[in-house]
């Protein structure tokens, strides 16, 4: 693919935090975030021509799997320069599986652009993110896309926005321009306050009502400014910009803008100049943060946090860091909590895949640091003692059991997974001690597919997915006795040991060994051997091959030989006695049961409760989980939760979340147990 970036830097190196704007693009998958970032970069001169998502030529989406799936799977940074301001555009995935990348983008930004398609209804997930940004104190604006579709009506789209995001209010979500649609495209616009015309807006008619509503919202509590406007006085741009900036920071106004990509090769995007003007003039700088993180001071001790980790085939590991305070330069020595100090060997300004060396990065900026060997996404880089708090991450609850495809893959698998886990904090790698499976815990099926693809393409490691096994147990349902006789004589030193055991259920008690031998029929030095043999056989199972738990084993009698008895002989006899006792008893399968908490909108509660019952779940109760939310608590067998992250997302239209924790092992119903019994 040819290089489409211009020869000069995509964005200037700034010396002051007030020259920075960090903006995250938020929206559902397919809303047009990456296309918008491409159009903004083209308008700012950072690109010579716009790329295309279907063609796999955008600057932000540069991984091959992003080209294949035609959607973003990771956070990408496109810094651009506009009006002596550096704008860091953070393009984050819109698909729920990659919410960890979204949360990293929210941590790194001061403002959020909600990219909303005019052809699609606003989903509950967008509303949840809107409210989350409100809690985080991020300035919010809306950018409408896909205006070139047939039958799009701007007035209906604006009404939908206000109904969903503003509870029907008409004074908080307001367009800054009057837009004209013609011939299936965004033809032009008129600035409602200055009257400036862009493109071909035609004759829009009387705009006085729209102007008055916007002027009143921008003036806010500044009665003098409002009176000047209502009196017909032409307001200067500086006064309007200052008022707009104030309303944005006070969270009382959320501008609505519209953009469209070029309609022909070599053309210019529509609406992007106005959007860039708004970002540079009115959006907050890092100096405006009020979230309790270190104050934005370039002269303070360094405090930075890694928001994304990637790899370059030539440079190696690249850590994208948000600088909160201080200034970082090459050869700076930084501290990582829990790790030895590391020296920064190089700084670069990323533009998608490309890296451009920079001399330094001041507080508020984002910069890539090369070859930090121990640093992981979420780690703090500092020259002081304190670590920054982590941002919230979705819990990885979808398991995928994998096995190396070949011996060569097995040799590289552990190291490759460790590198992936360092880059992706939502990926949890587990070597299950009960089933001995290697399990990748992911946030969803798309996250799982991306993880396996990166294993193959980045590190050349091929794995096979195998059925995930839940850690089942066996237990004795009734009391039983067993006799174990291990007597062998084949010339020379023989083997002789006899044990009599009684096994009885011990619900919830784990394992207990009792010695009731009288008269010394089993010598004292061999009683630990009996217990050792019992424990070994319990670990291997007695019927279906699953470990045995919740039993009390009592040694009641036995025999020994003065010459042929040994530790190994009594271990074998104990195992034989335990197996015979199992044949005389009812042995039950036990399955792990998890305590589950599901948080979801009230309207989906009925469907989720029915689904939990179908999964053999026992609902403990429901309670309010917040405005319009319900918290459902239940006990559910772990086997029924293997695919639950995907099913819950479908049931709740992507708005539900859940957590789980191990509670206990409980008897498995007979019809279900029959599917899991296997020979020892």
Residue, then its C-alpha position, 0 to 999 in steps of 0.5 A: x500500500x502506498x504511503x499516503x501521509x504527507x512528508x511533514x509531521x502529522x502534528x506539531x510538537x507542542x511546548x504547552x499543555x494548552x495547545x493540546x486537545x485529546x479527543x476520543x471517537x465513540x460510537x457503535x460498530x459501523x457508525x463511521x468513526x474510522x472514516x471520520x478520523x480519516x476525513x479529519x486527518x485529510x482536512x488537516x493536511x496529515x493525509x494526501x488522500x482519504x483511505x477506505x475501510x472496505x479497501x483496508x487503506x485507512x491509517x487508523x486500522x492497520x492490522x490485517x485482521x482489521x482489514x479482514x473484519x472491516x472494523x477496529x479492534x484496538x485503540x489507534x492514535x491520529x495526531x493532527x495539527x489545526x490552528x496552532x493546536x495539536x489534536x490527538x484523535x483516539x479512534x477506539x473500537x465500537x464492538x463490545x468485545x473490545x471495551x477495554x480499548x474504549x476505556x483506555x481511550x476514555x482515560x486518555x481524553x478530555x472530550x468525546x465525539x459521539x459518532x452516530x449514524x443517521x440511518x440507525x437507531x441509537x442503541x442502549x450501549x450508546x446511551x450507557x456510554x453517554x452517561x459514563x462520559x458524563x460521570x467522568x466529566x468528559x466534554x461531549x459533542x455529537x457528529x452525524x454520519x451517513x447523511x447520504x443515505x436515502x430518506x434521511x431527515x435531519x429534523x427526525x434525527x435530531x429529535x431522536x438524539x434529544x429523546x434518547x440522550x437528553x430526555x427530550x430536552x431541546x436546549x442541550x443538544x443543539x446544531x451549530x449549523x443549518x445543514x442542507x442535504x441535496x442529491x444524496x449528499x451533504x451539500x453545504x451549511x450555514x453557521x447559525x451565529x456568524x452566518x458563514x456559508x460553506x459549500x452549497x447551502x442554497x436558500x435555507x429560509x428563515x433561520x431566526x428561530x434556530x439562531x435564537x435557540x442556539x444563542x440563548x443556550x450559548x449565552x447561558x447565564x451571561x445576560x449581557x451577551x444574550x441581550x446584545x444578541x437579541x438586540x441585533x448586535x453582531x457578536x464577535x467570534x471571541x465572545x461566542x467562543x468563550x461562551x461556548x467553551x464555558x457551556x461545554x465545560x459546564x456540561x450544559x451544551x452538547x453541539x451537534x455537527x454533521x460530516x460526510x466523506x468526499x463524494x469523489x476521488x480527490x474531493x474534500x470532506x464536508x463538515x470537517x473544517x467546522x468540526x476542527x474549528x470547534x475542537x481547537x477553539x472550544x474543546x478543553x485542554x489537559x489543563x481543564x481536567x478535574x478527575x483527581x489525577x495528577x495536575x497537568x504541570x510540565x515541570x512537575x515529577x513525571x506521572x504517565x500511564x500506558x494506555x496501549x501496547x503494540x509491537x513493531x517488527x523493526x522496533x519491538x514493543x511500543x508503549x503508548x503513554x498518556x503523560x499526566x504531569x512532567x515532561x518525558x525525554x529520551x534517556x529519562x529513567x522511569x520507575x515501574x511499580x514492582x519492576x526495576x527502573x527502565x530507561x526511555x531509549x526513544x520517543x515517537x509520535x504515532x500516526x496509525x502504524x507510522x512512528x516519527x521521532x520527537x524530542x520530548x512530550x509535555x504533560x497532557x500529550x500522548x507519546x510512544x516509548x520504545x522497548x520498555x521490556x517490563x511495562x504492560x498496558x495500565x502500568x504507571x511510569x513515574x519518577x515519584x513513588x505513587x502509581x496511578x489508579x487503573x481504569x475499569x476493565x471488562x472482566x474476561x468471562x468467555x473461556x477458550x481451551x487451546x493446545x499447541x498444534x505441534x512441538x515447535x508451537x508448544x515451545x513458543x506458546x507460553x512466551x507468546x501468550x505472555x507478550x499478548x497478555x502484556x499488551x491486552x489487559x482484558x486477556x487472562x491466561x490460565x493453566x487450570x490446575x484441575x483440568x490441566x487445560x490451557x485456557x484463554x479467558x476473553x471478553x467475547x468471540x470477536x476478542x477470542x478470534x483476534x487473540x488467536x489471529x495475533x498468535x498466528x500472525x505476530x508470533x507464528x504460533x498455531x494452536x487448536x481449540x479444544x472443548x473447554x472442561x469444567x472442574x467436576x468432582x466425585x463424591x460418595x453418596x452413601x457409606x461403604x466399605x472396601x478391602x484392599x489386598x496387595x500381595x505379590x511374591x515373584x522371587x526375592x523381596x515381595x510385596x504385602x499389604x492389606x487395608x480395610x477402609x470405611x468411606x462416608x460422605x462429608x458434605x462441604x468438608x473436603x477430605x478427612x482421614x481417620x485412623x481407627x486401627x487397634x492392636x497394631x494390625x497396621x504398624x504405625x509407620x505405614x499409616x501415613x502410607x495408607x493416607x498417601x495412597x488414599x489421597x493419590x487415588x482420590x485425586x485420580x477419581x474412583x468411577x468417572x476419573x474426576x477427583x473425589x472430595x467431601x469424604x471421610x476415609x477411616x482405616x479400620x483394619x489391615x495386615x502387614x508382613x515383617x519383611x515384605x510390607x513397604x510404603x509402596x505396598x500400603x499405598x497400592x492396597x489403600x487405593x484398591x480398598x478405595x476403589x472397592x468401596x466405590x463399587x459398593x456405594x453410590x458415587x455422585x458427580x459434583x459440579x461447580x456452582x457460581x454466584x452470579x450477579x447480572x446488571x442490566x436495564x429493567x426492560x430486559x429483566x424478564x428475559x434474563x430471569x427466564x434464561x437463568x432458570x433454563x440454565x438450572x439457575x436458582x435466582x436469589x433475588x433482584x434489587x435496583x442497580x441504578x437508574x433504570x437498572x436491575x441487579x439480579x443475583x443467582x446461583x448457576x452451575x458453571x457448566x451453564x455459563x460457558x457461553x453466557x457472555x455471548x448469550x447475555x449480550x444477545x438477550x440485553x442488546x449489548x447492555x447487560x454485564x455480569x460477574x461470577x465467583x465460585x461458590x461450592x460444588x453441588x451434586x449434578x442431576x442424573x440426566x446431566x451427569x450421564x453426559x459427563x461420566x467417563x471411564x477412569 
